[in-house]
Amino acid sequence: MTDTDTFGGDPQVRFMRRIFGSIEAAQKTFLESVRISPADGRLRPAREHALKLFERSWIEVLQRTNAAADDVAADIYLMCLGRALALNGFQVPDSFFPQRDDLKKLVDEVLA
């Protein structure tokens, strides 16, 4: 039995795959740049928490700005990841996060 990707032709599915692909790539680059090992036991709960924060914030942030989802999703996720990492004992300087004051303000408002 072969698994056929019956959703691959759906434009919305392709769009979301592109969004999550960009988030995964941004996260990989970010974690490498701050030298957080994928084997660090604190990372999994931080990533799970980041995903919850992202799910709570990204649609509302998009509704408040005129930016395209694929232009800002990775930045919003990294901001959420930063919060989650801090709550799980990581110390990451602000300079490693996206320097998007407009998005940071909106994310902070949504997650307050």
N, C-alpha and C positions, 0 to 999 in steps of 0.2 A: 504494500500500500504506500503510495506516495502522497506527501502533503503538498497541496497546491495552494498558493497564496491567492485566494479569491478576492482579497481586499485590495491588492496592489494596484488595481486599475481605478479605484475610487480616489478622486482628487482630494477629498478631505483626509483620507487615510494617508495618502502621500504627503500632504501638508504636515500632519501631526508627526509622521516619521521624520520629516526634515527638521521640525522643531526639536524633537527629543534627541535627534542625532547631534544637533548643534549644542544642546545642553550637555550631552555626554562628552563631546569634544572639549567644551569649555571647562567642564569639571576636571577632566583628565589633565589638561594643561595647567589649570589652577593648582591642583593638588601636587603636581610635579614641581611647580614654581615655588610653593611654600614648603616643599619637602615633607609632605605628609604621606607616610607609607600606606599603600592599600591594605597592608596587613595589620595596621593599628586597630585594635579592638574597639576603640572609641569612634571610629569612622562610620561603621554601619548604623548605629543609632543616630548619629548626626545626619547622615544622608537620609534616613527615613524621616527624621524631623524636618529636614530641609524640604523634602518632597511635600509634606503636609502644609508647610508654610507657603510653598510655591503654589500649590493647588488652591489655597485660600486667597492668594493675592493676585495672580497674574491676569485673570480675566477682568477683575475690577480695575486694576492698574491700566490695562488696555482700554477700558471704557472711558477712563479719565484722560487719556492722552491720544494723540492722533498718530502715534507710531505704529508701524506694522508689527504683528506678533513675532514674525521671524527675525525682526531687527532687535527686539528687546528681550525675548524669552530667556536667553542665556544669561543676560545681565541680571534680570530679576531673580533667576534661580541662584546665581552666585551670591547675591545679596542675602537671600534666604539661607543659603549654605553657610554664609558667614555668621549669621545669628545662631544657627544650629551648632556650628563648630565651637563657638564661644560657650554655649550652654553645656557642651561636652568636654570642656577643659582644654581646648586648643587656644593658642594665642597667635592670631594672624594679624599683622599690621594692616591698617586701613589701605595702605598704598597698593596692596595686592588685589583689592576689589575694584570693580568697574567704577570709574570716576564719572558717575552720572547722577549729579545732585537732584535733577528733576525726578528721576526714577526712584532714587533713595527716599526722597520725601514722600512720594506716593506709596511706596512699599511700607514705610514706617507708619503712615496714616492708616492704611488698610489693616495692618497687623497690630495696631494699638489696641 
